[in-house]
Amino acid sequence: MAVSYANRGKAFEGDIIRSNISYKHKKWAFIEKTEPIFKQVSSGLLPTSWRGGKKHYKVGYYEGKGFVDFFGVCQGRALAFEAKSTTNRTSFPLKNISKEQIEDLSFWNNQGGISFVLIQFETQREVYVLRFIDLQKWWDESLAGKRKSIPYEWFVLNCEKVKATRGIILDYLNCLGIQ
């Protein structure tokens, strides 16, 4: 039986979006979700059963990932981050992050922006902020033939755990110390 990962992390993503809306309403930050690049191949109208109306449709496919999951600004600082979720209890597999995502986060970081990854351990119901500098270290070591994952215990000991504080569901800005 095939396993679908299509909706894995959707609740996590929803919590991030709700947090971003709260940040915006409090005028603390403006952070948006990016969408993958969609290549439309056709479109048209379909009849609907409601009063002879028509419904627009588009047919196409996603060409690629696009940019990072989220980007924005807080207190004049540019932010870019990925959101990743894992059901693995003991580690975060680095295969969950693509080379292109590392390159985008690296570029953002090198331009003076703040780049990081929010990692959700679904089973533990915990979210951690993995700063890009730490991700880069683990990534480089994996390319050199070392560990291909980051141990859960390393997150517990070395990363900020994201909590619901200040009226924000996932107050990751508080963990970053920028708001």
N, C-alpha and C positions, 0 to 999 in steps of 0.2 A: 504494500500500500504506500503510495507517495505521500509525503508530508509537505504541506504548503506553509511557506513562511511569509506569505503575502501580507497578512495583517499583524504579524508579530511586531510589537512595539507601538501600535497605533494608540493605545491608551497612554503610554509614556509620552508619545509625541503630542497628544492632546493636552496633557498636563503642562508640557513645555509651552505650548501655544497659549494656554490660559494664564500661565505665569507671565509670559511676554505681554499679554493684554493688560494684566495688573501693573506691570512695570510702566507701561505706556500711560495708563490712567493716573498713576502716581507721579508721572512726569520724571521718572528715574532713568528710563532707557527707551529706545525704540529698536526693537528686534523683530525681524521678519523671517518667516519660513520660506525657503526657496523651493521651487518646483523643478522637476527634471525637464529636459528639453523634449517637447512633443512634436513629432513630425506628422503633420496631417496629410493623408493621402486622398481623402474624399470627404464630402459633407452633403447634407441634403435635408429634406423635410419628411417626416413621417406623419400620417394622419393619426389623430387621437380620437378616442371615443367620446370625448367631452365637447359637445356643441360644434362638431366639425372642425375643431382646431388642429393645428399642426405643431409638431415638436421638432426642433432642430437637433441634428446629430452630427458627430464628427467621427471619422474612422482614421486611425493612425497607430503609431507606436512610439514608445519612448526611445529616443536615439542614444541617450547616455545619461549619466548621473547629473551632469551640470555642475553647479558650484556646491559648496558645503551646505549642510541642512539648514543652518540659521546664520544670519549675519545682522549687524546693526551697530548702534553707537550708544555709549553710556558715559556721561561726564566728559565728552569730547574724545573718548577712546573708542576705537573701532574694535568690534568683536566679531569673531567667526568661529562657529563650532559645529561639530557633528554630534548626533545623538545615537547611541548604540545600546542595544538591549541583548542580554544573553540569558539563556536558561541554564548555562553551565554553573554549577555550584562552587567549583573550586578555582576557576580562573576565567579570564577574558581572552578568548582566542584572537590573536592579531589578524587572522584571516578575515575577520569581520570588518576590517578597514582596508580600503584599496590603496594602491600606490598613488593614484590620482588625488585621493582625499588627503593623504600625507603631504603631497606636493602643494595642494591648495592651502592647507593649514600652515605649512612651512613658509610659503610665500607671504601669507598674511602676517605671520609672526615676524619675519624679516623686514617687513615694511613698518614695524612698530605697533602693529595691532595685537590684540589679545586673542590667542587661539587655544582651543581646548576641546576635549571630548567629554560629554556627559555619558557615563556608563551606568546602565541599569542592570543590576543583578536581580532578575525577576523572582527567583525562588526566595531570596533573602528580603525582597521588597526594599532594596536599598539603591540609592543613586549616589555616584561619586563624581567629582570633578577631576579629570585627568588632564593636567596642564600639558601643553604641547612639548615643552622641553623634556618631560618625563616620557611621553609617548615616543618622541624621537629616539631617546636612549634605548627603549625596549625594541623599537622597530629596527634600529641599526644592529643591535645584538642578534635579533632574529635573522637578519640578512647574513650575519657572520656565522650562522650555524648554531647559535645558542637557542634558548627557549623561544617557542613560537606562541607563547601566551603569557599573560601577566597574572600571577597568583592573586586570588581573592584576598588573602591575608596582606599582601603588599598594599592593596587599596585601603584596607582597614588601618594600617599603620602609617601610610604616607599621603593619603589624599583626604580632602575635605568631603565629609558626607553631607549631601544636600538634604535639607530639612524644610518643612513648612514653617516659615517664620515671617513676621512682619506682614501677615495677611497674604503671603504668596505661597502657592502650592509647592513649587520647587524653587526655593530662593537661592539659585546658583550664583547670583551676583554677590550675595552676602558672603558666600564661600570664597569668591575671588577677591574680596576686600575692596571692591571698587564702588560700592553703593551702600 
